[in-house]
Amino acid sequence: MNLDNYIESQYRELQAKNLMSPEYLGLYSSIESKPLKEIFASLHSQYVNLFKSMNERLPTGSFTNRFWADPSRELISAIEMTMGLYRSLKGSKDAFEIDGYYLQLLTSCQSFLRKSGGSVLPENMEKVHLYYTVPIFTSALSQKVVRKNSEHNYALKLIGEGSYALIFKYRDEYYNKDFALKRAKKDLSEKELTRFKREFEQMQTLSSPYIPEVYTYDDTQPEYVMEYMDFSLDGYVQKTNNKLTQETRKSIAFQLLKAFSYLHSKGLIHRDISPKNVLLKQYDDVVVVKISDFGLVKIPNSTMTSENTEFKGYFNDPALATEGFDNYEIRHETYALTKLLFYVMTGRTNTSNISDSKLNDFVRKGLNPDKEKRYQNIDELIDAFRASGL
């Protein structure tokens, strides 16, 4: 099914019946699709008007009363459109949720509403709560932000995907600032979910300009809010490689080295080094580097690094496939960092046939198959990069 066409057909159906209403549009400002936004506002208006009429016909105690035929048919039609949209859009970019109270109400109404002759309202039916300032529909891809005396829903835009999580962007109007939301995928194992939460907890303990800030964790999704960054290193280099100056490349390289020097000083080894896991913040006069994706970080005395851990990280030493990822150590980290620095300085991932002799010498040592001949720690790597004069 073409979902955009389906939404348009529902929009036109409401238009044809003269049921479009702008009264509640303000409640649906976070809905990205303009037709869907207007459909929600119009359905909301129908529900307010129809349930207001139903409230005037409520039976007393164990008696019953009848809801007229015309509004019964209109309410049936509104519920069918609502549930049809809900089922059809589930899992898509336009997926939405129905307020819990109203979802239960609409399901209940389907049991007694009739298309002809009017509908018998159940005995002891309670008065329906009418939502004048609260949305009935919210985007499934939205972030709820609760502050004192207020609640806001902001539209989420998918901007990235990893092995374990989806990354969304949203704009918080209170701060007039963009934030990122990292949401765990639905099919993660218990161990993977533990890693996901540990990533947040680990990042919270770190205080460095080279590590993104993280703010709040929600166990119910699970997901967490973090500082929004403008690019991944991968995306930035692909976009700007032909015009990147040597000065900018060196600035990024030295920031990377400082970032990993900080991590290693804390006894942490990242283990998942790649251009996709380096994030950049673009300011008017400088590009700032921050390291992300700490799901595989190796922590001293941690029980999370078990034997036969799956090989990860496409910049990692291929020897790990036989040595075992659980045996990852600092000289594997300097191997991956050497490849990362080469990528920064050239925009390339293929390290064969390096024409620049200084760069070639630097890379050959860092990628030496004999770990004893590699850079033995981050300080050696920094000294060698600085001495190379690149």
C-alpha positions in Angstrom: 0.0 0.0 0.0 1.2 3.5 -0.9 0.8 5.1 2.5 1.0 8.7 1.3 -1.8 8.0 -1.1 -3.8 6.3 1.6 -3.5 9.3 3.9 -4.5 11.6 1.0 -7.6 9.4 0.4 -8.7 9.8 4.0 -8.1 13.5 3.9 -10.3 13.8 0.8 -13.0 11.7 2.3 -13.2 14.2 5.2 -13.2 17.1 2.8 -16.0 15.6 0.7 -18.2 15.2 3.9 -17.4 18.8 5.0 -15.8 17.5 8.2 -12.5 19.3 8.0 -11.9 21.5 11.0 -8.9 23.6 12.0 -10.0 24.1 15.6 -7.5 21.7 17.2 -4.6 22.1 14.7 -2.5 23.6 17.4 -2.5 20.3 19.3 -0.9 18.5 16.3 2.0 20.8 15.5 4.5 18.0 16.0 2.9 15.9 13.2 5.2 16.1 10.2 2.6 15.2 7.5 0.4 18.2 6.7 -2.6 16.1 5.5 -2.3 13.8 8.6 -2.1 16.8 10.9 -5.4 18.1 9.5 -7.0 14.7 9.6 -6.1 14.4 13.3 -7.5 17.9 14.1 -10.7 17.1 12.2 -11.2 13.7 13.9 -10.5 15.4 17.3 -13.2 18.0 16.5 -15.6 15.2 15.6 -15.0 13.3 18.8 -15.4 16.4 21.0 -18.8 17.3 19.3 -20.1 13.7 19.1 -19.2 12.7 22.7 -20.6 16.1 23.9 -23.9 15.1 22.3 -23.6 11.6 23.8 -23.0 13.0 27.3 -26.4 14.7 27.0 -28.1 11.4 26.3 -26.4 9.3 29.0 -28.8 6.8 30.8 -29.5 7.1 34.5 -28.3 4.2 36.6 -29.5 0.8 35.3 -31.7 2.4 32.6 -30.7 2.7 29.0 -31.0 5.5 26.5 -30.7 5.9 22.8 -28.0 7.8 20.8 -29.5 9.1 17.6 -28.9 7.4 14.3 -27.1 10.2 12.4 -24.4 10.8 15.1 -24.1 7.1 15.6 -23.2 6.6 12.0 -20.8 9.6 12.1 -19.1 8.2 15.2 -18.8 4.8 13.6 -17.2 6.4 10.5 -14.7 8.4 12.6 -13.7 5.3 14.6 -13.3 3.2 11.5 -11.1 5.9 9.9 -9.1 6.3 13.1 -8.4 2.6 13.5 -7.8 2.1 9.8 -5.1 4.8 9.9 -3.7 3.3 13.1 -3.3 -0.2 11.7 -2.1 0.9 8.2 0.5 3.4 9.5 2.0 1.2 12.2 5.7 0.9 11.8 5.9 3.7 9.2 7.3 7.2 9.5 3.7 8.4 10.1 2.9 5.8 12.9 1.0 7.3 15.8 -0.4 6.4 19.2 -4.0 6.9 20.5 -4.4 8.3 24.0 -5.0 5.3 26.3 -8.3 6.6 27.6 -9.7 7.3 24.1 -8.4 4.0 22.7 -10.4 2.2 25.4 -13.4 4.5 24.8 -13.4 3.9 21.0 -13.1 0.2 21.4 -16.0 0.2 23.9 -18.2 2.3 21.5 -17.7 -0.2 18.7 -19.5 -2.8 20.8 -22.8 -0.9 21.0 -22.9 1.6 18.1 -25.3 0.7 15.2 -25.6 2.3 11.8 -29.4 2.2 11.6 -32.1 2.9 14.1 -29.8 4.6 16.6 -27.6 3.0 19.3 -28.6 1.9 22.8 -26.2 3.4 25.3 -25.1 0.9 28.0 -26.5 1.2 31.4 -24.3 3.0 34.0 -22.3 4.5 31.2 -20.0 7.2 32.5 -19.7 10.7 31.1 -17.0 11.0 28.5 -14.1 13.3 29.2 -13.7 15.8 26.4 -10.1 16.8 25.4 -10.0 20.5 24.6 -6.3 21.1 25.4 -4.8 17.6 25.2 -4.1 15.7 21.9 -5.9 12.4 21.3 -3.2 11.4 18.8 0.5 11.6 19.2 3.3 10.6 16.7 4.8 7.2 17.6 8.1 8.9 16.6 7.8 11.6 19.2 9.6 12.6 22.4 7.6 13.5 25.4 9.2 16.1 27.6 7.6 16.7 31.0 8.4 19.9 32.8 6.7 21.5 35.8 3.1 22.1 35.0 3.5 21.2 31.3 4.0 18.4 28.9 5.3 18.6 25.3 5.5 16.1 22.4 8.2 16.8 19.8 8.4 15.1 16.4 11.3 12.7 15.9 13.3 12.5 12.7 15.4 9.4 12.1 19.0 10.4 11.4 21.0 7.2 12.0 20.9 3.5 12.7 23.4 1.1 14.3 23.5 -2.5 15.3 21.6 -1.9 18.5 19.8 1.4 18.3 18.0 4.0 16.2 19.1 7.6 16.4 16.5 10.4 16.2 16.7 14.2 16.2 14.2 16.5 17.7 14.0 20.2 18.5 13.0 21.3 22.0 11.2 24.6 21.6 11.7 25.5 25.2 15.5 25.6 24.8 15.3 26.3 21.0 17.9 23.6 20.6 18.3 20.3 18.9 18.8 17.1 20.9 19.4 13.5 19.9 17.5 10.5 21.1 19.1 7.0 21.0 16.4 4.3 21.2 17.2 0.6 21.6 15.9 -1.7 18.9 13.0 -3.9 19.8 14.7 -7.2 19.2 17.7 -6.8 21.6 18.6 -9.6 23.9 18.8 -9.0 27.7 22.6 -8.8 27.5 22.4 -6.3 24.6 19.9 -4.2 26.6 22.3 -4.3 29.6 25.1 -3.1 27.3 22.9 -0.3 26.0 22.1 1.0 29.5 25.7 0.6 30.5 26.8 2.8 27.6 24.6 5.6 29.0 25.9 5.1 32.5 29.5 5.0 31.3 29.1 8.2 29.3 27.6 9.9 32.4 30.7 9.3 34.4 33.0 10.9 31.7 33.7 14.7 31.7 35.5 15.7 28.6 34.9 18.1 25.7 35.5 15.1 23.5 32.6 13.0 24.8 29.0 13.9 24.0 26.8 14.8 27.0 24.0 12.5 27.9 21.0 13.7 29.9 18.1 11.3 30.8 17.5 7.6 30.5 14.0 6.1 30.1 13.8 2.4 31.1 10.3 2.0 29.6 11.5 2.3 25.9 14.5 2.0 26.6 16.2 5.1 25.3 18.3 8.1 26.3 18.6 11.8 25.4 22.0 13.1 24.4 23.8 16.1 22.9 23.0 16.5 19.2 26.0 16.5 16.8 26.0 17.8 13.2 27.9 15.0 11.5 29.6 11.6 11.8 33.2 11.7 10.7 32.3 9.4 7.9 29.6 11.7 6.6 31.7 14.8 7.1 34.7 13.5 5.2 32.5 12.2 2.3 30.9 15.6 2.0 34.0 17.8 2.3 37.0 15.6 1.4 37.9 17.5 -1.8 38.1 20.8 0.0 39.4 19.8 3.5 42.5 21.7 4.3 45.6 20.0 5.9 45.1 22.3 8.9 41.5 21.1 9.5 42.6 17.4 9.1 45.4 17.8 11.6 43.0 19.6 14.0 40.6 16.6 13.8 43.4 14.1 14.2 44.9 15.7 17.3 41.4 16.0 18.9 40.9 12.3 18.3 44.2 11.6 20.0 43.3 13.7 22.9 39.9 12.0 23.2 41.4 8.5 23.3 44.2 9.7 25.6 41.4 10.7 28.0 39.6 7.4 27.7 42.7 5.4 28.2 43.6 7.4 31.2 40.4 6.2 32.7 41.3 2.6 32.1 38.8 2.3 29.2 39.3 0.7 25.8 36.7 1.7 23.2 36.9 -1.5 20.9 34.5 -0.1 18.3 36.6 2.6 16.5 35.3 3.7 13.1 34.5 6.9 11.3 30.8 6.3 12.0 31.5 6.3 15.8 33.2 9.7 15.7 30.8 12.7 15.8 31.5 16.3 14.9 30.0 19.6 16.0 30.3 22.3 13.4 30.8 25.8 14.7 31.5 29.0 12.7 35.2 28.8 13.3 36.0 25.3 14.4 35.0 21.6 14.1 34.9 19.8 17.5 35.4 16.0 17.7 33.4 13.8 20.1 33.7 10.0 20.5 30.4 8.0 20.6 29.1 4.4 20.8 30.4 3.0 24.1 28.4 -0.2 23.9 31.5 -2.3 23.5 33.8 -0.4 25.8 36.1 -2.6 27.8 36.0 -1.7 31.5 38.5 -3.1 34.0 37.1 -6.0 36.0 33.8 -5.9 34.0 31.9 -9.2 33.6 30.3 -8.0 30.3 33.4 -9.0 28.2 32.7 -12.7 27.8 34.5 -15.3 25.7 33.7 -15.7 22.0 32.3 -12.1 21.9 31.3 -11.4 18.3 34.0 -9.6 16.3 32.9 -5.9 15.9 34.4 -2.7 14.4 35.3 -2.5 10.7 38.6 -0.7 11.5 39.7 -3.4 13.9 42.7 -5.7 13.6 41.5 -8.7 11.4 43.6 -11.0 13.6 41.0 -10.5 16.3 38.8 -12.9 14.3 41.1 -15.7 15.4 42.5 -14.3 18.6 39.0 -13.7 20.0 37.4 -10.3 20.6 37.5 -10.9 24.3 41.3 -10.6 24.0 41.1 -7.1 22.6 43.9 -5.0 24.2 45.6 -1.6 23.8 47.7 -2.6 20.8 44.5 -3.6 19.0 43.2 -0.1 19.9 46.3 1.6 18.4 45.9 -0.5 15.3 42.3 0.8 14.8 43.4 4.4 15.7 46.2 4.3 13.1 43.6 3.4 10.4 41.3 6.2 11.7 44.1 8.8 11.5 45.0 7.7 8.0 41.3 8.1 7.0 41.2 11.6 8.5 44.4 12.7 6.7 43.4 11.2 3.3 39.7 10.4 3.2 40.7 6.9 2.2 40.4 3.5 3.9 42.7 1.5 1.7 46.2 1.7 3.3 48.1 0.1 0.4 50.2 2.2 -2.0 50.7 5.3 0.2 52.7 7.7 -1.8 53.7 10.0 1.1 56.7 8.4 2.7 56.1 9.9 6.2 52.5 8.8 6.2 53.5 5.4 4.9 56.0 4.9 7.7 53.5 6.0 10.3 50.8 3.7 9.0 53.1 0.6 8.5 54.2 0.7 12.1 50.7 1.1 13.5 49.3 -1.8 11.4 52.3 -4.1 11.8 51.0 -7.7 12.1 53.5 -8.2 14.9 51.9 -6.5 17.9 55.3 -6.1 19.6 56.3 -3.7 16.7 53.2 -1.6 16.9 52.6 1.6 18.9 52.3 0.1 22.4 50.1 2.8 23.9 48.3 6.0 23.0 51.3 8.1 24.1 53.6 6.4 21.6 51.0 6.9 18.9 50.7 10.7 19.7 54.5 11.1 19.7 54.8 9.3 16.4 52.0 11.3 14.7 53.5 14.6 16.0 57.1 13.6 14.9 55.9 12.6 11.4 55.2 16.2 10.6 52.0 15.3 8.7 
